[in-house]
């Protein structure tokens, strides 16, 4: 019988209430540590208190909660299930004719609802709040005034390529800026500029000291020099700074468009967008895996009390975080694609959860 019972409401209610209480407690601790870590940057860069509170921490909290909600769920399940086991409630449930498999239903359903909520927030809501948070961090925490890019190669559209020897964010200027047009595997036009300055008003580039060379099929090529050319191409200033922070600010549709564009361009920073894509998918799914693992670990009454279960739970939670971060290194070193690397922790922990569940049932 899979109809809703009082025990389902009882377990689900304990699950949700304990989840939110533990989340509030952990958030408070995290904020204290984050303030102690960044206080020197706040003072050095003269960050206003109003912006620290409303622009940073009010946007940092949902980002942090959503990112680590599977681990909050895991610790929550370990805690309240251990309490139930210590109070002999698990024994009473099983003795009342409810199978271990049936007892798992409210756990899995509640974890599934949290996973769906996390997935929706990951796709559409959190990226909006990340815009303000990332802008604050770039302004007051990570000062990039003298940030430079070098040797940038882009295919900005079919048959059109851009090369930038170096770019300075200080004055939004590209040096040794080249645009090449290729048709039928043949170079037909090359525009070489000494500098290219980004113009915010026209959303284009102002090329200075420019050589324009048109390659004919005959012997002679036409070469023309111009002091300045205004041009609008499929390359914007923001395209040069797509990194692991900026991809966090993109909603799902925007992220997919960026991945498609970067794949066409052969952009070396495409890995950040792909990591973000699979992280958003893998983390919510891990909520269900960690819930099953948590119940299997804590549903037996142990002589050492709930402290032993909580200790094991925290250790496994941090091992999952460590393993997830470690798996990202496979992408950075071009060892594995993101679609495999970011799902390895879930696959391994799912296998562990299945083993623990198998033995716990007995």
GUZA-254825 format. One line per 4 residues: number of its first residue (from 1); their letters; for each residue x, y, z of N, C-alpha, C, O. Coordinates in steps of 0.1 Angstrom, whole numbers, always signed. Example, Ala and Ser with C-alpha at 12.3 -4.5 7.8 and 13.67 -1.06 7.14 Angstrom:
2
1 = AS = +132:-57:+78:+123:-45:+78:+132:-33:+78:+142:-33:+85  +128:-22:+71:+137:-11:+71:+129:+0:+79:+134:+11:+80
END
This chain:
362
1 = XXXX = +8:-12:+0:+0:+0:+0:+9:+12:+0:+17:+15:+9  +7:+21:-10:+16:+32:-12:+8:+45:-9:+13:+56:-12  -5:+44:-3:-12:+56:+0:-5:+64:+11:+3:+59:+18  -9:+77:+11:-3:+86:+21:-7:+82:+35:-20:+81:+38
5 = XXXX = +2:+80:+44:-1:+77:+58:+4:+88:+67:+11:+97:+63  -1:+87:+80:+4:+97:+90:+19:+97:+91:+25:+107:+93  +25:+85:+90:+39:+84:+91:+47:+91:+80:+58:+96:+82  +40:+92:+68:+46:+100:+57:+47:+115:+61:+57:+121:+59
9 = XXXX = +36:+120:+66:+36:+134:+70:+45:+136:+81:+52:+147:+82  +46:+127:+90:+55:+128:+102:+69:+129:+98:+77:+138:+102  +74:+120:+89:+88:+120:+85:+91:+132:+76:+101:+139:+78  +81:+136:+67:+83:+147:+58:+84:+160:+66:+93:+169:+63
13 = XXXX = +76:+161:+76:+76:+173:+84:+89:+175:+92:+95:+185:+92  +94:+164:+98:+106:+164:+105:+118:+167:+95:+127:+175:+98  +117:+162:+83:+127:+164:+73:+128:+179:+70:+139:+184:+70  +117:+185:+66:+117:+199:+62:+121:+208:+73:+129:+217:+71
17 = XXXX = +115:+206:+85:+118:+216:+96:+133:+215:+100:+139:+225:+102  +138:+203:+101:+152:+201:+105:+161:+206:+94:+172:+212:+97  +157:+205:+81:+165:+210:+70:+167:+225:+71:+178:+231:+70  +156:+232:+74:+156:+247:+74:+164:+252:+87:+171:+262:+86
21 = XXXX = +162:+245:+98:+169:+249:+110:+184:+247:+109:+192:+256:+113  +188:+235:+103:+202:+233:+102:+208:+242:+91:+220:+246:+93  +200:+246:+81:+205:+255:+71:+208:+269:+77:+218:+275:+74  +199:+274:+86:+200:+287:+92:+213:+287:+101:+220:+296:+101
25 = XXXX = +215:+276:+108:+227:+275:+117:+240:+275:+109:+249:+282:+112  +240:+267:+98:+252:+266:+90:+255:+280:+83:+266:+284:+82  +244:+286:+78:+246:+299:+71:+252:+309:+80:+261:+317:+76  +247:+310:+93:+253:+319:+103:+268:+317:+105:+276:+326:+105
29 = XXXX = +272:+304:+106:+286:+301:+107:+294:+305:+95:+305:+311:+96  +289:+302:+83:+296:+305:+71:+298:+320:+69:+308:+324:+65  +287:+328:+72:+288:+342:+71:+299:+348:+80:+307:+357:+76  +300:+343:+92:+311:+347:+101:+324:+345:+96:+333:+353:+96
33 = XXXX = +326:+332:+90:+339:+329:+84:+342:+337:+72:+353:+342:+69  +332:+340:+64:+334:+348:+52:+337:+362:+55:+346:+368:+48  +331:+368:+65:+334:+382:+69:+349:+382:+74:+356:+392:+70  +353:+373:+82:+366:+373:+87:+377:+372:+76:+388:+377:+76
37 = XXXX = +373:+364:+65:+382:+363:+54:+383:+375:+45:+393:+378:+39  +372:+382:+43:+371:+393:+33:+371:+407:+40:+371:+417:+33  +372:+408:+53:+371:+421:+60:+383:+430:+55:+381:+442:+54  +394:+424:+53:+406:+433:+48:+403:+439:+34:+406:+450:+32
41 = XXXX = +397:+431:+25:+393:+436:+12:+382:+447:+13:+383:+457:+6  +372:+445:+22:+362:+454:+24:+368:+468:+28:+364:+479:+23  +377:+467:+38:+383:+480:+44:+392:+486:+33:+392:+498:+31  +400:+478:+27:+410:+483:+17:+403:+490:+6:+408:+501:+1
45 = XXXX = +392:+484:+1:+386:+490:-11:+374:+499:-7:+366:+503:-16  +372:+501:+6:+362:+511:+11:+348:+507:+6:+341:+515:+1  +345:+494:+8:+331:+489:+5:+321:+495:+15:+323:+493:+27  +310:+502:+10:+300:+507:+19:+292:+496:+26:+290:+485:+20
49 = XXXX = +289:+498:+38:+282:+488:+46:+269:+484:+39:+265:+472:+39  +262:+493:+33:+249:+490:+27:+251:+481:+15:+243:+471:+14  +262:+482:+7:+264:+473:-4:+269:+460:+1:+266:+449:-5  +277:+459:+12:+281:+447:+18:+269:+438:+22:+268:+426:+20
53 = XXXX = +259:+445:+28:+248:+437:+33:+238:+434:+22:+234:+422:+21  +234:+444:+14:+223:+442:+5:+228:+437:-9:+221:+428:-15  +240:+441:-13:+244:+437:-27:+252:+423:-26:+252:+415:-35  +259:+421:-15:+267:+409:-14:+260:+398:-6:+257:+388:-11
57 = XXXX = +258:+400:+7:+254:+389:+16:+239:+385:+13:+236:+373:+14  +231:+394:+9:+217:+390:+6:+216:+382:-7:+207:+375:-10  +227:+383:-15:+228:+375:-27:+237:+363:-25:+236:+353:-32  +246:+364:-16:+256:+353:-13:+248:+342:-6:+251:+330:-9
61 = XXXX = +239:+345:+3:+231:+335:+10:+224:+325:+1:+226:+313:+2  +215:+330:-8:+208:+320:-17:+218:+313:-26:+215:+301:-29  +229:+319:-30:+239:+312:-38:+245:+300:-30:+246:+289:-35  +249:+303:-18:+255:+293:-10:+246:+282:-6:+249:+270:-7
65 = XXXX = +233:+286:-2:+223:+276:+2:+220:+266:-10:+220:+254:-8  +218:+272:-22:+215:+264:-33:+226:+255:-38:+224:+244:-42  +238:+260:-37:+250:+252:-41:+252:+240:-32:+256:+230:-37  +250:+242:-19:+253:+231:-9:+240:+225:-3:+241:+218:+7
69 = XXXX = +229:+228:-9:+216:+222:-4:+217:+207:-3:+211:+201:+7  +223:+199:-13:+223:+185:-11:+231:+180:+2:+227:+170:+8  +241:+188:+6:+249:+184:+18:+241:+188:+30:+241:+181:+40  +233:+199:+30:+224:+203:+41:+214:+192:+43:+211:+188:+54
73 = XXXX = +209:+187:+31:+199:+176:+32:+205:+163:+38:+199:+157:+47  +217:+160:+34:+224:+148:+39:+226:+149:+55:+223:+139:+62  +231:+160:+59:+233:+162:+74:+220:+162:+81:+219:+156:+92  +210:+168:+75:+196:+168:+81:+191:+154:+83:+186:+151:+94
77 = XXXX = +192:+146:+72:+187:+132:+73:+194:+124:+84:+188:+117:+91  +207:+126:+84:+215:+119:+94:+211:+123:+108:+209:+114:+117  +209:+135:+110:+205:+140:+124:+192:+136:+128:+191:+129:+139  +181:+138:+121:+168:+135:+126:+165:+120:+125:+157:+115:+133
81 = XXXX = +170:+113:+116:+168:+99:+115:+176:+92:+127:+170:+82:+133  +188:+97:+130:+195:+91:+142:+187:+94:+155:+187:+85:+164  +180:+105:+156:+172:+108:+167:+160:+99:+168:+157:+93:+179  +154:+96:+156:+143:+87:+156:+147:+73:+160:+140:+65:+167
85 = XXXX = +159:+69:+155:+164:+55:+158:+168:+54:+173:+165:+44:+180  +174:+65:+179:+177:+65:+193:+165:+64:+202:+165:+59:+213  +154:+70:+197:+141:+70:+205:+133:+58:+201:+121:+57:+205  +138:+49:+194:+132:+36:+190:+120:+38:+181:+111:+29:+180
89 = XXXX = +119:+50:+174:+108:+52:+165:+109:+44:+152:+99:+40:+147  +121:+42:+148:+123:+34:+136:+118:+19:+138:+112:+13:+130  +122:+14:+150:+118:+1:+154:+103:+0:+154:+97:-10:+150  +96:+10:+160:+82:+10:+161:+75:+11:+147:+65:+4:+145
93 = XXXX = +81:+18:+138:+75:+19:+124:+76:+6:+117:+66:+1:+111  +88:-1:+118:+90:-14:+112:+81:-24:+118:+76:-33:+112  +80:-24:+132:+72:-34:+139:+57:-32:+136:+49:-41:+137  +53:-20:+132:+39:-17:+128:+35:-22:+115:+24:-20:+110
97 = XXXX = +44:-29:+108:+40:-35:+95:+45:-27:+83:+42:-31:+72  +52:-16:+85:+57:-8:+74:+71:-14:+71:+80:-15:+79  +73:-17:+58:+86:-23:+54:+96:-11:+53:+93:+0:+52  +109:-15:+53:+119:-6:+52:+119:+2:+39:+121:+14:+38
101 = XXXX = +115:-5:+28:+114:+1:+15:+102:+11:+15:+104:+22:+10  +91:+8:+22:+80:+17:+23:+83:+29:+31:+79:+41:+28  +91:+27:+42:+95:+38:+50:+104:+48:+43:+104:+60:+46  +111:+44:+32:+119:+53:+25:+111:+62:+16:+117:+72:+11
105 = XXXX = +99:+59:+13:+91:+67:+4:+91:+82:+8:+94:+91:-1  +86:+86:+20:+86:+100:+23:+100:+107:+23:+101:+119:+19  +110:+99:+26:+124:+105:+25:+127:+108:+10:+131:+120:+7  +124:+99:+1:+128:+101:-13:+119:+112:-19:+124:+120:-27
109 = XXXX = +106:+112:-16:+97:+122:-22:+101:+136:-17:+102:+145:-25  +104:+137:-4:+108:+151:+1:+121:+155:-5:+123:+167:-9  +130:+146:-6:+143:+149:-12:+141:+153:-27:+148:+162:-32  +132:+146:-34:+129:+149:-48:+124:+163:-49:+127:+170:-59
113 = XXXX = +115:+167:-40:+109:+180:-41:+120:+191:-39:+120:+201:-46  +129:+188:-29:+140:+198:-27:+149:+198:-39:+154:+209:-43  +151:+186:-45:+160:+186:-57:+154:+194:-69:+161:+201:-76  +140:+193:-70:+133:+200:-81:+134:+215:-78:+136:+223:-87
117 = XXXX = +132:+219:-66:+133:+233:-62:+147:+238:-65:+149:+249:-70  +157:+230:-61:+171:+234:-63:+174:+236:-78:+181:+245:-82  +169:+226:-86:+171:+227:-100:+165:+239:-106:+171:+246:-114  +153:+243:-102:+146:+255:-107:+154:+267:-103:+155:+277:-112
121 = XXXX = +158:+268:-91:+166:+279:-86:+179:+280:-94:+184:+291:-98  +186:+269:-96:+198:+268:-104:+197:+274:-118:+205:+281:-123  +185:+271:-124:+183:+274:-138:+180:+289:-140:+185:+295:-149  +171:+295:-131:+166:+308:-135:+167:+318:-124:+168:+330:-127
125 = XXXX = +167:+315:-111:+166:+325:-100:+180:+329:-95:+183:+341:-95  +188:+319:-91:+201:+322:-86:+210:+330:-95:+217:+339:-91  +210:+327:-108:+218:+335:-117:+215:+350:-117:+225:+358:-118  +203:+354:-115:+199:+368:-114:+206:+374:-101:+211:+385:-102
129 = XXXX = +205:+367:-90:+211:+373:-78:+227:+372:-79:+233:+380:-73  +232:+363:-87:+246:+362:-88:+252:+374:-96:+264:+377:-94  +244:+381:-104:+249:+392:-112:+254:+403:-102:+265:+408:-103  +245:+406:-92:+249:+416:-82:+261:+412:-74:+270:+420:-71
133 = XXXX = +260:+399:-70:+271:+394:-61:+285:+394:-68:+295:+398:-62  +285:+390:-81:+298:+389:-88:+303:+403:-91:+315:+406:-90  +294:+413:-94:+298:+427:-96:+304:+432:-83:+314:+440:-84  +298:+429:-72:+304:+434:-59:+318:+428:-57:+327:+435:-53
137 = XXXX = +319:+415:-59:+332:+408:-57:+343:+414:-66:+354:+416:-62  +339:+417:-79:+349:+422:-88:+353:+436:-85:+364:+440:-87  +344:+443:-78:+347:+457:-75:+354:+459:-62:+363:+467:-60  +351:+451:-52:+356:+452:-38:+365:+441:-33:+372:+443:-23
141 = XXXX = +364:+429:-39:+371:+418:-34:+383:+414:-44:+394:+413:-40  +380:+412:-57:+390:+409:-66:+392:+420:-76:+385:+421:-86  +401:+429:-73:+403:+441:-81:+411:+437:-94:+422:+432:-93  +405:+439:-106:+411:+434:-118:+414:+446:-127:+413:+445:-140
145 = XXXX = +417:+457:-122:+419:+469:-130:+430:+468:-140:+429:+473:-151  +440:+460:-137:+451:+458:-146:+451:+445:-153:+462:+440:-157  +440:+439:-153:+439:+425:-159:+441:+425:-174:+436:+434:-181  +449:+416:-179:+453:+415:-193:+450:+401:-198:+452:+391:-191
149 = XXXX = +446:+401:-211:+444:+389:-218:+455:+388:-229:+458:+399:-235  +459:+376:-233:+469:+375:-243:+466:+364:-253:+461:+354:-249  +470:+366:-265:+469:+356:-276:+455:+350:-276:+453:+338:-274  +445:+358:-280:+432:+354:-281:+428:+350:-295:+430:+358:-304
153 = XXXX = +423:+338:-297:+418:+334:-311:+404:+331:-310:+399:+323:-301  +396:+337:-319:+381:+334:-319:+377:+332:-334:+381:+339:-343  +368:+323:-335:+359:+322:-348:+346:+329:-344:+338:+323:-337  +344:+341:-348:+333:+349:-343:+320:+346:-352:+309:+348:-347
157 = XXXX = +322:+341:-364:+311:+337:-372:+316:+327:-383:+328:+325:-384  +308:+322:-391:+312:+313:-401:+322:+320:-411:+317:+329:-418  +334:+315:-411:+343:+321:-421:+350:+334:-416:+358:+339:-424  +348:+338:-404:+354:+350:-399:+361:+348:-386:+355:+342:-376
161 = XXXX = +374:+352:-385:+382:+349:-374:+389:+362:-368:+391:+371:-376  +391:+362:-355:+397:+373:-349:+409:+369:-340:+408:+358:-334  +419:+377:-341:+431:+374:-333:+435:+387:-325:+435:+398:-331  +437:+386:-312:+441:+397:-304:+454:+393:-297:+454:+383:-289
165 = XXXX = +465:+401:-299:+477:+397:-292:+476:+400:-277:+481:+391:-269  +470:+411:-273:+468:+414:-259:+457:+423:-257:+454:+431:-266  +451:+423:-245:+439:+432:-242:+441:+437:-228:+444:+429:-219  +439:+450:-227:+440:+456:-214:+426:+461:-209:+420:+469:-216
169 = XXXX = +422:+456:-198:+409:+460:-192:+409:+475:-187:+399:+481:-186  +421:+479:-184:+423:+493:-179:+417:+503:-188:+410:+513:-184  +419:+502:-201:+414:+511:-211:+406:+505:-222:+403:+511:-232  +402:+492:-220:+393:+485:-229:+399:+485:-243:+392:+488:-253
173 = XXXX = +412:+482:-244:+419:+483:-257:+426:+470:-260:+432:+464:-252  +423:+466:-273:+430:+454:-278:+442:+458:-287:+441:+468:-294  +453:+451:-286:+465:+455:-293:+468:+443:-303:+466:+432:-300  +473:+448:-315:+475:+438:-326:+462:+431:-329:+461:+418:-327
177 = XXXX = +452:+438:-333:+439:+433:-336:+437:+429:-350:+439:+437:-359  +434:+416:-353:+433:+412:-367:+419:+405:-369:+415:+397:-361  +413:+408:-381:+401:+401:-385:+404:+395:-399:+409:+401:-408  +401:+382:-400:+404:+375:-412:+391:+369:-417:+383:+362:-410
181 = XXXX = +388:+371:-430:+376:+365:-437:+381:+354:-446:+389:+355:-455  +375:+342:-444:+379:+330:-452:+367:+325:-459:+356:+323:-453  +368:+322:-472:+358:+317:-480:+363:+305:-489:+373:+307:-496  +356:+294:-488:+360:+282:-495:+375:+278:-492:+383:+275:-501
185 = XXXX = +378:+279:-479:+392:+276:-474:+403:+285:-480:+414:+281:-481  +399:+297:-484:+408:+306:-489:+407:+320:-482:+396:+325:-481  +418:+326:-478:+418:+339:-472:+415:+349:-482:+422:+351:-492  +403:+356:-480:+399:+367:-490:+401:+381:-485:+402:+390:-493
189 = XXXX = +402:+383:-472:+403:+396:-466:+410:+395:-453:+407:+387:-444  +419:+405:-450:+425:+406:-437:+426:+421:-433:+432:+429:-440  +421:+423:-421:+421:+437:-415:+430:+436:-403:+428:+429:-393  +441:+444:-404:+451:+444:-393:+452:+458:-387:+455:+468:-394
193 = XXXX = +449:+459:-374:+449:+472:-367:+459:+472:-356:+461:+462:-349  +465:+483:-354:+475:+484:-343:+468:+483:-330:+473:+477:-320  +457:+490:-328:+448:+490:-316:+434:+489:-320:+430:+493:-331  +425:+484:-311:+411:+484:-313:+405:+487:-299:+407:+480:-290
197 = XXXX = +397:+498:-299:+392:+503:-286:+377:+500:-286:+370:+503:-296  +372:+494:-275:+358:+491:-274:+350:+504:-272:+353:+511:-263  +339:+506:-280:+331:+518:-279:+317:+513:-273:+310:+506:-280  +314:+517:-261:+302:+513:-254:+290:+518:-261:+279:+511:-261
201 = XXXX = +290:+530:-266:+279:+536:-272:+274:+529:-285:+262:+527:-287  +283:+525:-293:+280:+518:-306:+280:+503:-305:+277:+496:-314  +285:+498:-293:+288:+484:-291:+296:+478:-303:+293:+468:-308  +306:+486:-306:+315:+482:-317:+330:+485:-313:+333:+490:-302
205 = XXXX = +339:+483:-323:+353:+485:-321:+358:+496:-330:+355:+497:-341  +366:+505:-324:+373:+516:-331:+387:+511:-334:+395:+511:-326  +389:+508:-347:+402:+503:-351:+411:+515:-355:+406:+524:-363  +423:+515:-351:+432:+526:-354:+445:+521:-361:+450:+510:-357
209 = XXXX = +450:+529:-371:+462:+525:-379:+460:+511:-385:+465:+501:-380  +451:+512:-395:+445:+499:-400:+451:+496:-414:+451:+505:-422  +455:+484:-417:+458:+479:-430:+447:+470:-434:+444:+460:-427  +441:+473:-446:+430:+464:-451:+436:+458:-464:+439:+465:-473
213 = XXXX = +436:+444:-464:+442:+437:-475:+431:+428:-481:+427:+419:-474  +428:+430:-494:+419:+421:-501:+427:+412:-510:+434:+417:-518  +425:+399:-508:+433:+389:-516:+424:+385:-528:+414:+379:-527  +430:+389:-540:+423:+385:-552:+428:+371:-557:+438:+366:-552
217 = XXXX = +421:+366:-567:+425:+353:-572:+436:+354:-582:+442:+344:-586  +439:+366:-586:+450:+369:-595:+463:+371:-588:+465:+366:-577  +472:+378:-595:+485:+381:-590:+485:+392:-579:+492:+391:-569  +478:+403:-582:+479:+414:-574:+468:+414:-563:+457:+410:-565
221 = XXXX = +472:+419:-551:+463:+420:-540:+462:+435:-537:+471:+443:-539  +450:+439:-532:+447:+453:-530:+449:+456:-515:+443:+450:-506  +459:+465:-512:+462:+469:-498:+458:+484:-496:+462:+492:-504  +452:+486:-485:+447:+500:-482:+450:+503:-468:+448:+495:-459
225 = XXXX = +455:+516:-465:+458:+520:-452:+447:+530:-448:+444:+540:-455  +442:+529:-435:+433:+539:-430:+437:+542:-416:+442:+534:-408  +435:+555:-412:+439:+559:-399:+430:+554:-388:+434:+551:-377  +417:+553:-392:+407:+548:-382:+395:+541:-390:+391:+546:-400
229 = XXXX = +390:+531:-384:+378:+524:-389:+369:+520:-378:+373:+514:-368  +356:+523:-379:+346:+519:-369:+340:+506:-375:+335:+506:-386  +340:+496:-367:+334:+483:-371:+326:+476:-361:+328:+478:-349  +316:+469:-365:+307:+462:-356:+308:+447:-361:+303:+444:-372
233 = XXXX = +313:+439:-352:+315:+424:-355:+308:+416:-344:+304:+422:-334  +307:+403:-346:+301:+395:-336:+310:+391:-324:+312:+380:-320  +317:+402:-319:+325:+400:-308:+323:+412:-299:+326:+424:-303  +318:+410:-287:+316:+421:-277:+326:+420:-266:+333:+410:-264
237 = XXXX = +327:+431:-259:+336:+432:-248:+334:+421:-238:+344:+415:-233  +322:+418:-234:+319:+407:-224:+324:+393:-229:+326:+385:-220  +325:+391:-242:+329:+378:-247:+344:+375:-243:+348:+363:-242  +352:+385:-239:+365:+383:-236:+367:+379:-221:+378:+375:-217
241 = XXXX = +356:+380:-213:+357:+378:-199:+347:+367:-194:+343:+368:-182  +344:+358:-202:+336:+346:-198:+344:+337:-190:+352:+329:-196  +343:+337:-177:+351:+328:-168:+342:+321:-159:+329:+321:-160  +347:+315:-149:+339:+307:-139:+330:+315:-131:+321:+310:-125
245 = XXXX = +333:+328:-130:+324:+337:-123:+312:+342:-131:+301:+342:-127  +315:+346:-144:+305:+352:-152:+295:+342:-156:+283:+345:-158  +299:+329:-158:+289:+319:-162:+279:+316:-151:+268:+311:-154  +282:+320:-139:+272:+318:-128:+261:+328:-129:+251:+326:-122
249 = XXXX = +263:+339:-136:+252:+349:-138:+243:+346:-149:+233:+354:-151  +244:+336:-157:+236:+333:-168:+225:+323:-165:+227:+313:-159  +213:+327:-170:+202:+317:-168:+204:+306:-178:+213:+306:-187  +196:+295:-177:+198:+283:-184:+199:+285:-199:+208:+280:-206
253 = XXXX = +189:+293:-205:+189:+295:-219:+201:+303:-224:+207:+300:-234  +205:+313:-216:+217:+321:-219:+230:+312:-218:+239:+314:-226  +230:+303:-208:+242:+294:-207:+243:+285:-219:+254:+283:-224  +232:+280:-223:+232:+271:-235:+236:+278:-248:+244:+273:-256
257 = XXXX = +232:+291:-249:+236:+299:-261:+251:+302:-260:+258:+301:-270  +256:+304:-248:+270:+307:-247:+279:+295:-250:+289:+296:-257  +274:+283:-246:+281:+270:-249:+282:+268:-264:+292:+264:-269  +270:+270:-271:+270:+269:-285:+279:+278:-292:+286:+275:-302
261 = XXXX = +279:+291:-288:+287:+301:-294:+302:+298:-292:+310:+299:-301  +306:+294:-279:+320:+292:-276:+325:+279:-284:+336:+279:-288  +316:+269:-286:+320:+258:-294:+323:+261:-308:+332:+256:-314  +315:+270:-314:+317:+275:-327:+330:+283:-328:+337:+282:-338
265 = XXXX = +333:+291:-318:+345:+299:-318:+358:+292:-315:+369:+296:-317  +356:+280:-309:+368:+273:-304:+374:+280:-292:+386:+280:-290  +365:+286:-284:+369:+294:-272:+375:+285:-261:+369:+275:-257  +387:+288:-256:+394:+280:-246:+387:+281:-233:+389:+272:-224
269 = XXXX = +379:+291:-231:+371:+293:-218:+358:+285:-218:+350:+287:-208  +355:+278:-228:+342:+271:-229:+341:+261:-218:+329:+257:-214  +352:+256:-212:+351:+246:-201:+343:+252:-189:+337:+244:-182  +344:+265:-187:+338:+271:-175:+322:+269:-177:+315:+266:-167
273 = XXXX = +317:+272:-189:+303:+271:-191:+298:+257:-190:+288:+254:-185  +306:+248:-196:+302:+234:-195:+303:+228:-181:+294:+220:-178  +313:+232:-173:+313:+228:-159:+301:+233:-152:+294:+226:-144  +297:+246:-154:+285:+252:-148:+273:+244:-152:+264:+242:-143
277 = XXXX = +272:+241:-164:+260:+234:-169:+258:+220:-162:+247:+218:-157  +268:+212:-162:+267:+199:-155:+267:+200:-140:+261:+191:-134  +273:+210:-134:+272:+212:-120:+257:+215:-116:+252:+209:-106  +251:+223:-124:+237:+226:-121:+227:+214:-122:+218:+213:-115
281 = XXXX = +231:+205:-131:+223:+193:-132:+226:+182:-122:+217:+176:-116  +239:+181:-119:+244:+170:-110:+241:+172:-96:+237:+163:-88  +242:+185:-91:+240:+187:-77:+226:+184:-72:+224:+178:-62  +215:+189:-79:+202:+185:-74:+199:+170:-74:+193:+165:-65
285 = XXXX = +205:+163:-84:+203:+149:-85:+209:+142:-73:+205:+131:-68  +220:+147:-68:+228:+141:-57:+220:+142:-44:+222:+135:-34  +210:+151:-43:+201:+152:-31:+195:+139:-28:+194:+134:-16  +189:+132:-38:+182:+119:-36:+192:+108:-32:+190:+100:-23
289 = XXXX = +204:+108:-38:+214:+98:-35:+219:+99:-21:+220:+90:-14  +222:+112:-17:+227:+114:-3:+216:+111:+7:+219:+108:+19  +203:+114:+4:+192:+111:+13:+192:+96:+16:+191:+92:+27  +192:+88:+5:+192:+73:+7:+204:+68:+15:+202:+60:+24
293 = XXXX = +215:+74:+13:+227:+70:+20:+226:+74:+35:+230:+67:+44  +220:+86:+37:+219:+91:+51:+209:+82:+59:+212:+79:+71  +198:+78:+53:+189:+69:+60:+195:+56:+63:+193:+51:+74  +202:+50:+53:+208:+37:+55:+219:+38:+66:+221:+28:+73
297 = XXXX = +226:+49:+68:+236:+50:+78:+231:+52:+92:+237:+48:+102  +219:+59:+93:+215:+64:+106:+202:+57:+111:+197:+60:+122  +196:+48:+104:+183:+42:+108:+185:+31:+118:+175:+26:+124  +197:+26:+121:+200:+16:+132:+204:+23:+145:+211:+33:+144
301 = XXXX = +199:+18:+155:+202:+24:+169:+216:+19:+172:+219:+7:+173  +225:+29:+175:+239:+25:+178:+242:+28:+193:+236:+37:+199  +251:+21:+198:+255:+22:+212:+261:+36:+215:+259:+41:+226  +268:+41:+205:+275:+54:+207:+266:+66:+206:+270:+77:+208
305 = XXXX = +253:+64:+203:+243:+75:+202:+244:+82:+188:+251:+77:+179  +237:+93:+187:+237:+100:+174:+250:+107:+170:+252:+111:+159  +258:+110:+180:+271:+117:+177:+279:+109:+167:+285:+116:+158  +280:+96:+168:+287:+88:+158:+282:+90:+144:+289:+91:+135
309 = XXXX = +268:+89:+143:+262:+91:+130:+264:+104:+124:+267:+106:+112  +263:+115:+132:+265:+128:+127:+280:+130:+123:+282:+136:+113  +289:+124:+130:+303:+125:+126:+306:+119:+113:+313:+124:+104  +300:+107:+111:+301:+100:+98:+295:+108:+87:+301:+109:+76
313 = XXXX = +283:+114:+90:+276:+122:+80:+284:+134:+75:+285:+137:+63  +290:+141:+85:+298:+153:+82:+310:+149:+74:+314:+156:+64  +317:+138:+78:+329:+133:+70:+325:+130:+56:+333:+133:+47  +314:+123:+54:+310:+119:+40:+306:+131:+32:+308:+132:+20
317 = XXXX = +299:+141:+39:+295:+153:+32:+307:+161:+27:+307:+165:+15  +317:+162:+35:+329:+169:+31:+337:+161:+20:+344:+167:+12  +337:+148:+21:+343:+140:+11:+336:+142:-2:+343:+141:-13  +323:+144:-2:+316:+146:-15:+320:+159:-21:+323:+160:-33
321 = XXXX = +321:+170:-13:+325:+183:-18:+339:+182:-24:+342:+187:-34  +348:+175:-16:+362:+174:-21:+363:+166:-34:+370:+170:-43  +355:+156:-35:+355:+147:-47:+349:+155:-59:+354:+153:-70  +339:+163:-56:+333:+171:-67:+343:+181:-72:+344:+183:-84
325 = XXXX = +350:+188:-63:+360:+198:-67:+372:+191:-74:+377:+196:-84  +375:+179:-69:+386:+172:-75:+383:+167:-90:+391:+167:-98  +370:+163:-92:+366:+159:-105:+366:+170:-115:+368:+167:-127  +365:+182:-110:+365:+194:-120:+380:+195:-125:+381:+201:-136
329 = XXXX = +389:+191:-118:+403:+192:-122:+405:+183:-135:+414:+186:-143  +398:+173:-136:+399:+164:-149:+395:+173:-161:+400:+170:-172  +385:+182:-159:+381:+191:-170:+392:+201:-173:+395:+204:-184  +397:+207:-162:+407:+218:-164:+420:+212:-171:+426:+219:-179
333 = XXXX = +423:+200:-168:+435:+194:-174:+432:+186:-187:+440:+180:-193  +419:+188:-192:+415:+182:-204:+416:+167:-204:+419:+160:-215  +414:+161:-192:+415:+146:-191:+401:+140:-194:+401:+129:-201  +391:+146:-189:+377:+141:-192:+368:+152:-196:+370:+164:-191
337 = XXXX = +357:+149:-203:+348:+160:-206:+339:+162:-194:+337:+154:-186  +333:+175:-193:+325:+178:-182:+313:+168:-180:+309:+165:-168  +307:+163:-191:+296:+154:-190:+299:+142:-182:+290:+135:-176  +312:+138:-182:+316:+126:-174:+322:+130:-160:+318:+124:-150
341 = XXXX = +331:+139:-161:+338:+143:-148:+329:+148:-137:+330:+144:-126  +319:+156:-140:+310:+162:-130:+300:+152:-125:+294:+154:-115  +298:+141:-132:+289:+130:-128:+295:+119:-121:+289:+110:-115  +309:+118:-121:+316:+107:-114:+312:+106:-99:+310:+95:-94
345 = XXXX = +312:+118:-91:+309:+117:-77:+295:+111:-75:+293:+103:-66  +285:+115:-83:+272:+110:-82:+271:+95:-84:+264:+87:-77  +278:+90:-95:+278:+76:-98:+284:+68:-87:+279:+57:-83  +296:+72:-82:+302:+65:-71:+294:+65:-58:+293:+55:-51
349 = XXXX = +289:+77:-54:+281:+77:-42:+268:+70:-44:+262:+65:-34  +262:+69:-56:+250:+61:-58:+253:+46:-56:+245:+39:-50  +265:+42:-60:+269:+28:-58:+270:+25:-43:+266:+15:-38  +277:+35:-36:+278:+33:-21:+264:+33:-14:+262:+25:-5
353 = XXXX = +256:+42:-19:+242:+43:-13:+234:+30:-15:+227:+26:-6  +236:+24:-27:+229:+12:-30:+234:+1:-21:+226:-7:-16  +247:+0:-18:+252:-10:-9:+248:-8:+5:+243:-18:+12  +248:+4:+10:+244:+7:+23:+229:+4:+25:+225:-1:+35
357 = XXXX = +221:+7:+15:+207:+5:+16:+204:-10:+16:+195:-15:+23  +211:-18:+8:+210:-32:+7:+212:-39:+21:+205:-47:+25  +223:-35:+28:+226:-40:+41:+217:-35:+52:+213:-42:+62  +213:-22:+51:+204:-16:+61:+190:-23:+61:+184:-24:+71
361 = XX = +185:-27:+49:+172:-34:+48:+172:-46:+56:+161:-50:+61  +183:-53:+58:+184:-66:+65:+185:-64:+80:+185:-74:+87
END
